[in-house]
């Protein structure tokens, strides 16, 4: 199975330092919904792995988060795509959970649920913690410059071999191209 793991805020939708607290604040980055559809059409299943500490901080509840995700699923569907699952960490940043990225818990849960070997999985993120989580499980990390991506790139902490693309649309094109190339070799 071909699988791509996407971070949510800053990759699929515009990020906010004040958190995305309701469906009105969840707005897709241009081209991101179509990129998900293109990945699907190329045979990839797409899942989201997202830290949502706003739940743990009491900024919004799980019902509101589910409503935000329902909007995301609907808009992806209208663009011709599908997100197969959303894996999330609802804990506050200071918790000692194993699911908050950069820890590997979400990725390990995805591997178990989808019966996939993580070294074959692409993981697209905009923050260093997304890249660190992917690297920790041997997945194939990709950084996008949207969201926190430029700050991550400028931090100097990004591993040298991590590919960087302007946005999810460009990353999806590269993933599809690489997959096609690997298929022919």
C-alpha positions in Angstrom: 0.0 0.0 0.0 1.2 3.5 -0.8 0.6 5.9 2.0 1.3 9.6 2.7 1.1 11.1 6.2 0.3 14.8 6.3 0.5 17.3 9.1 -2.6 19.4 9.2 -2.0 23.1 10.2 0.5 24.7 7.9 0.4 21.9 5.3 -3.2 21.5 4.4 -4.6 24.6 5.9 -3.3 28.0 7.0 -1.8 27.9 10.5 -2.3 30.3 13.3 -0.2 31.1 16.4 -3.6 31.4 18.2 -4.7 27.9 17.1 -7.4 26.9 14.7 -10.3 26.9 17.2 -13.4 26.6 15.0 -14.4 25.7 11.5 -14.4 29.3 10.3 -10.7 29.5 11.1 -9.9 26.4 9.1 -9.0 27.6 5.6 -7.1 25.5 3.0 -3.9 26.6 1.5 -4.4 27.1 -2.2 -3.7 23.9 -4.1 -3.5 21.6 -1.0 -6.9 20.0 -1.5 -6.2 19.3 -5.1 -2.8 17.9 -4.1 -4.5 15.4 -1.9 -6.8 14.4 -4.7 -3.8 14.0 -7.0 -2.1 11.7 -4.5 -5.3 9.6 -4.3 -5.5 9.4 -8.0 -1.9 8.2 -8.1 -2.9 5.4 -5.8 -1.8 6.9 -2.4 -3.9 6.7 0.7 -3.6 9.9 2.7 -3.8 10.2 6.5 -3.3 13.2 8.8 -1.2 13.2 11.9 -1.7 16.3 13.9 -0.9 17.7 17.3 -4.0 19.5 18.6 -2.9 20.8 22.0 -5.8 23.3 21.9 -8.0 20.5 23.2 -5.7 19.9 26.2 -5.4 23.6 26.8 -9.2 24.0 26.9 -9.3 26.3 23.8 -11.8 24.0 22.1 -13.3 20.6 22.7 -13.4 17.4 20.8 -16.8 18.1 19.3 -15.5 21.4 17.8 -12.4 19.6 16.5 -14.6 16.9 14.9 -16.6 19.7 13.2 -13.3 21.3 11.9 -12.3 17.9 10.6 -15.7 17.4 9.0 -15.2 20.6 7.1 -11.7 19.4 6.0 -13.1 16.1 4.8 -15.9 17.7 2.9 -13.7 20.2 1.1 -11.2 17.5 0.2 -14.0 15.5 -1.1 -15.3 18.4 -3.2 -11.8 18.6 -4.7 -12.0 15.0 -5.7 -9.9 13.6 -2.9 -10.1 11.6 0.3 -8.4 11.6 3.7 -8.6 8.0 5.0 -8.1 8.9 8.7 -7.0 11.6 11.1 -4.7 10.6 13.9 -4.3 13.3 16.6 -2.7 14.1 19.9 -5.1 16.2 22.0 -2.6 16.6 24.9 -1.1 19.9 26.0 2.5 20.5 25.0 3.8 19.8 28.6 2.2 16.4 28.8 4.3 13.3 28.8 2.3 11.4 26.2 3.8 9.3 23.5 1.6 10.7 20.8 2.7 14.3 20.6 5.1 14.9 17.7 8.1 14.8 17.7 7.4 11.6 19.5 6.6 8.6 17.3 3.2 7.5 18.8 1.0 8.8 16.0 3.2 7.3 13.3 3.3 3.9 15.1 -0.5 3.9 15.4 -0.8 4.7 11.7 1.6 1.8 10.8 -0.4 -0.6 12.9 -3.8 0.5 11.7 -2.8 0.5 8.0 -0.4 -2.5 8.2 2.3 -0.5 6.5 6.1 -0.4 6.9 7.0 3.2 7.7 10.2 3.3 5.6 8.0 3.3 2.5 5.8 6.1 3.8 6.2 9.8 2.9 5.5 12.3 5.8 4.9 15.9 4.9 5.2 18.6 7.5 6.0 22.2 8.1 7.6 22.0 11.6 10.8 20.5 12.8 8.7 18.2 15.1 7.0 16.7 12.0 10.3 15.9 10.5 11.8 14.5 13.7 8.8 12.2 14.2 9.2 10.9 10.6 12.9 10.4 11.0 12.5 8.6 14.3 10.4 5.8 12.7 12.4 5.7 9.4 9.7 7.3 7.3 10.5 9.6 4.3 10.2 13.2 5.6 9.4 16.2 3.4 9.3 19.8 4.5 7.0 22.4 3.0 7.7 26.1 3.2 4.1 26.9 4.1 3.0 27.4 7.7 6.1 27.2 10.0 8.2 25.8 7.1 10.3 28.8 6.4 11.1 29.2 10.2 12.0 25.5 10.2 14.2 25.9 7.2 15.9 29.0 8.6 16.5 27.4 12.0 19.4 25.4 10.6 18.2 22.2 12.4 16.7 20.5 9.4 18.6 17.4 8.5 20.5 18.0 5.2 18.9 15.1 3.3 15.2 16.3 3.8 13.6 17.5 0.6 12.0 20.9 0.8 9.1 22.1 -1.4 7.2 25.3 -1.6 3.9 23.8 -0.7 1.9 20.5 -0.6 1.0 20.8 -4.3 4.8 20.7 -5.2 5.5 18.0 -2.6 2.7 15.8 -4.0 4.1 16.2 -7.6 7.5 15.1 -6.3 6.0 12.1 -4.4 4.1 11.0 -7.4 7.1 11.4 -9.7 9.3 9.5 -7.3 6.8 6.7 -6.9 6.5 6.4 -10.7 10.2 6.4 -11.1 10.6 3.7 -8.4 8.0 1.6 -10.1 9.9 1.5 -13.3 13.3 0.6 -11.8 
